[in-house]
């Protein structure tokens, strides 16, 4: 009996200097590069969109996951450092303002 080959594709998103880089496991170079706000720090995925918390810009960028197009930018508290999707809402943890923003 021959072993079955299983190919796993891994996508990694890197936040760096105002850019979101999509990197495929098979390649060494970014597959896509998308501009976001100042100081991207955290990222979340809601099934259709990519949400990036921009620490230096005090905002969150919403990108369409299928093509990286900018959908919206939302103002949040001071220095957002965490972002999560709970199945219905996006939640942002703001470090300096000691608050949580619900989008």
Backbone as CSV, one residue per row, in Angstrom:
resi,resn,N_x,N_y,N_z,CA_x,CA_y,CA_z,C_x,C_y,C_z
1,UNK,0.837,-1.173,0.000,0.000,0.000,0.000,0.891,1.249,0.000
2,UNK,0.663,2.157,-0.962,1.443,3.388,-1.062,0.955,4.409,-0.050
3,UNK,1.905,5.147,0.571,1.470,6.218,1.483,0.799,7.346,0.703
4,UNK,-0.169,7.952,1.315,-0.884,9.069,0.705,-0.122,10.349,0.977
5,UNK,0.043,11.143,-0.061,0.696,12.442,0.111,-0.328,13.467,0.549
6,UNK,0.031,14.210,1.544,-0.821,15.292,2.015,-0.029,16.580,1.878
7,UNK,-0.593,17.528,1.162,0.051,18.821,0.993,-0.710,19.835,1.826
8,UNK,-0.001,20.517,2.684,-0.608,21.522,3.551,-0.082,22.894,3.121
9,UNK,-0.999,23.809,2.888,-0.623,25.173,2.544,-0.798,26.029,3.781
10,UNK,0.223,26.754,4.112,0.213,27.603,5.291,0.362,29.050,4.856
11,UNK,-0.508,29.870,5.359,-0.395,31.296,5.077,-0.049,32.019,6.367
12,UNK,0.942,32.862,6.297,1.385,33.639,7.447,1.209,35.109,7.115
13,UNK,0.682,35.848,8.040,0.532,37.287,7.846,1.507,37.987,8.777
14,UNK,2.289,38.882,8.222,3.286,39.613,8.997,2.914,41.089,8.994
15,UNK,2.949,41.694,10.156,2.685,43.122,10.296,4.028,43.832,10.399
16,UNK,4.281,44.759,9.488,5.562,45.431,9.472,5.438,46.815,8.867
17,UNK,5.782,47.820,9.606,5.870,49.197,9.122,4.698,49.625,8.238
18,UNK,3.503,49.435,8.705,2.342,49.906,7.965,1.919,49.014,6.819
19,UNK,2.435,47.789,6.758,2.078,46.870,5.685,1.614,45.543,6.257
20,UNK,0.706,44.883,5.554,0.344,43.514,5.862,0.897,42.671,4.728
21,UNK,1.749,41.704,5.062,2.355,40.846,4.053,1.749,39.458,4.154
22,UNK,1.243,38.927,3.054,0.754,37.552,3.018,1.854,36.668,2.464
23,UNK,2.292,35.666,3.232,3.387,34.816,2.795,2.920,33.366,2.741
24,UNK,3.162,32.731,1.624,2.815,31.331,1.431,3.981,30.467,1.903
25,UNK,3.684,29.317,2.453,4.718,28.424,2.970,5.675,27.973,1.867
26,UNK,5.197,27.818,0.660,6.031,27.333,-0.426,7.010,28.355,-0.965
27,UNK,6.831,29.601,-0.658,7.684,30.628,-1.234,8.424,31.429,-0.192
28,UNK,9.434,32.126,-0.628,10.241,32.948,0.255,9.794,34.400,0.230
29,UNK,9.049,34.789,-0.789,8.659,36.188,-0.965,7.184,36.388,-0.612
30,UNK,6.836,37.598,-0.204,5.421,37.879,0.067,4.578,37.658,-1.192
31,UNK,3.418,37.057,-0.999,2.506,36.851,-2.114,1.665,38.094,-2.368
32,UNK,1.410,38.850,-1.330,0.635,40.085,-1.429,1.112,41.060,-0.359
33,UNK,1.072,42.335,-0.676,1.431,43.369,0.284,0.319,44.410,0.273
34,UNK,-0.215,44.732,1.454,-1.317,45.679,1.568,-0.956,46.760,2.584
35,UNK,-1.212,47.998,2.238,-0.959,49.109,3.148,-2.067,49.206,4.179
36,UNK,-1.658,49.463,5.414,-2.612,49.684,6.505,-2.168,50.932,7.244
37,UNK,-2.656,51.145,8.448,-2.335,52.349,9.200,-0.947,52.323,9.819
38,UNK,-0.700,53.284,10.666,0.605,53.466,11.296,0.795,52.521,12.482
39,UNK,1.880,51.790,12.463,2.218,50.902,13.570,1.301,49.701,13.704
40,UNK,1.091,48.916,12.648,0.234,47.733,12.778,0.781,46.802,13.854
41,UNK,-0.101,46.342,14.731,0.366,45.605,15.906,-0.333,44.264,16.090
42,UNK,-1.611,44.188,15.729,-2.371,42.956,15.938,-3.318,42.750,14.761
43,UNK,-3.732,41.501,14.559,-4.565,41.180,13.405,-5.626,40.155,13.798
44,UNK,-6.800,40.255,13.149,-7.881,39.295,13.358,-8.544,39.014,12.016
45,UNK,-9.182,37.866,11.911,-9.901,37.467,10.701,-11.315,37.072,11.104
46,UNK,-12.316,37.612,10.394,-13.711,37.325,10.746,-14.402,36.372,9.770
47,UNK,-13.650,35.755,8.897,-14.233,34.853,7.903,-14.337,35.490,6.538
48,UNK,-14.357,36.815,6.474,-14.445,37.529,5.202,-13.478,38.703,5.129
49,UNK,-13.103,39.243,6.289,-12.279,40.453,6.337,-11.098,40.274,7.271
50,UNK,-10.046,41.044,7.002,-8.878,41.098,7.861,-8.927,42.438,8.594
51,UNK,-8.777,42.400,9.893,-8.823,43.584,10.742,-7.447,43.788,11.358
52,UNK,-6.892,44.986,11.232,-5.555,45.276,11.734,-5.630,46.421,12.737
53,UNK,-5.141,46.169,13.964,-5.065,47.210,14.987,-3.768,47.974,14.773
54,UNK,-3.890,49.266,14.515,-2.736,50.125,14.247,-2.384,50.909,15.512
55,UNK,-1.361,50.428,16.205,-0.994,50.963,17.514,-0.652,52.447,17.473
56,UNK,0.113,52.883,16.514,0.531,54.286,16.466,-0.550,55.214,15.922
57,UNK,-1.484,54.662,15.160,-2.531,55.478,14.558,-3.811,55.566,15.356
58,UNK,-3.902,54.777,16.437,-5.114,54.734,17.265,-6.344,54.417,16.422
59,UNK,-6.186,53.453,15.502,-7.314,53.056,14.662,-7.198,51.597,14.250
60,UNK,-8.242,51.118,13.606,-8.293,49.752,13.082,-8.607,49.831,11.596
61,UNK,-7.849,49.089,10.798,-8.065,49.022,9.362,-8.789,47.725,9.027
62,UNK,-9.815,47.825,8.188,-10.564,46.659,7.730,-10.250,46.442,6.246
63,UNK,-9.709,45.261,5.925,-9.376,44.901,4.551,-10.238,43.731,4.097
64,UNK,-10.632,43.727,2.846,-11.344,42.601,2.264,-10.335,41.473,2.066
65,UNK,-10.573,40.326,2.681,-9.594,39.243,2.669,-9.337,38.699,1.267
66,UNK,-10.319,38.706,0.410,-10.160,38.113,-0.917,-9.221,38.880,-1.832
67,UNK,-9.127,40.207,-1.646,-8.260,40.984,-2.543,-7.443,42.075,-1.841
68,UNK,-7.604,42.220,-0.528,-6.828,43.198,0.227,-7.280,44.639,0.100
69,UNK,-8.419,44.856,-0.545,-8.883,46.238,-0.714,-9.309,46.829,0.634
70,UNK,-9.035,48.127,0.790,-9.388,48.842,2.010,-10.895,49.068,2.046
71,UNK,-11.538,48.578,3.105,-12.981,48.755,3.257,-13.319,49.902,4.194
72,UNK,-12.535,50.051,5.270,-12.832,51.104,6.248,-11.678,51.255,7.225
73,UNK,-11.665,52.404,7.891,-10.755,52.656,9.002,-11.594,53.206,10.144
74,UNK,-11.445,52.607,11.321,-12.237,52.976,12.483,-11.341,53.554,13.571
75,UNK,-11.720,54.692,14.117,-11.024,55.237,15.263,-11.363,54.419,16.502
76,UNK,-10.362,54.140,17.322,-10.565,53.397,18.572,-9.846,54.150,19.680
77,UNK,-9.655,53.531,20.823,-8.959,54.172,21.933,-7.475,54.345,21.647
78,UNK,-6.765,54.805,22.650,-5.346,55.103,22.500,-4.480,53.847,22.573
79,UNK,-3.665,53.658,21.563,-2.704,52.571,21.411,-3.361,51.182,21.450
80,UNK,-4.113,50.834,20.395,-4.709,49.504,20.328,-3.626,48.438,20.172
81,UNK,-3.650,47.432,21.053,-2.615,46.402,21.046,-3.171,44.987,20.888
82,UNK,-4.476,44.849,20.897,-5.076,43.528,20.735,-6.382,43.640,19.985
83,UNK,-6.710,42.583,19.222,-7.950,42.585,18.456,-8.456,41.151,18.361
84,UNK,-9.767,40.970,18.473,-10.350,39.629,18.439,-11.729,39.671,17.799
85,UNK,-12.129,38.559,17.214,-13.467,38.383,16.643,-14.166,37.309,17.455
86,UNK,-15.370,37.608,17.952,-16.107,36.659,18.792,-17.203,35.901,18.051
87,UNK,-17.236,36.027,16.748,-18.285,35.388,15.956,-19.336,36.374,15.504
88,UNK,-19.384,37.537,16.153,-20.357,38.570,15.790,-19.745,39.969,15.771
89,UNK,-18.791,40.215,16.651,-18.219,41.562,16.802,-16.698,41.520,16.807
90,UNK,-16.106,42.650,16.458,-14.666,42.844,16.593,-14.442,43.602,17.894
91,UNK,-13.509,43.132,18.712,-13.176,43.760,19.992,-11.722,44.210,19.944
92,UNK,-11.472,45.430,20.399,-10.134,46.005,20.359,-9.720,46.410,21.771
93,UNK,-8.548,45.939,22.204,-7.996,46.318,23.509,-7.062,47.507,23.311
94,UNK,-7.356,48.602,24.008,-6.595,49.845,23.891,-5.763,50.039,25.163
95,UNK,-4.447,49.939,25.014,-3.567,49.942,26.183,-3.526,51.287,26.919
96,UNK,-3.213,52.376,26.246,-3.039,53.638,26.965,-4.331,54.227,27.492
97,UNK,-5.435,54.008,26.787,-6.710,54.530,27.287,-7.387,53.552,28.243
98,UNK,-6.762,52.389,28.435,-7.291,51.375,29.367,-8.761,51.081,29.088
99,UNK,-9.040,50.799,27.810,-10.422,50.570,27.408,-10.497,49.459,26.365
100,UNK,-11.725,49.032,26.112,-12.014,48.073,25.054,-13.047,48.689,24.137
101,UNK,-12.817,48.596,22.827,-13.750,49.139,21.840,-14.428,47.986,21.118
102,UNK,-15.743,48.066,20.986,-16.523,47.091,20.230,-16.864,47.689,18.869
103,UNK,-16.470,47.005,17.798,-16.781,47.482,16.446,-17.864,46.609,15.832
